Amino acid sequence: MLPFVPWTIRPRPPAPARDGLAWLEAVYRQEGDKVYRYALALSGDPALAADATHEAFVALAQAPAAYDAAQGPVGAYLAGIARHALLAAWRLRD
């Protein structure tokens, strides 16, 4: 019987520098569609999902230091912001 071998823990690669437009553009290209699809699945409204996605990336552009890579992936961070933007929009509608 083979002994239990836990998953290999690999150190995270260093996070790219969060200065300038290049980093934000790379994040947008990698995560933009995913964040939009998540917001669309939650809202069912393409316009509202686009607005929530926009809000998420504006928040990241305004305060890139607020994202902590140790807490999780940037896509999850952006999805959380989009979810909160959707909740705020729904509160204003009611």
Order of alpha helices (4+ residues) and beta strands (2+ residues): alpha-alpha-alpha
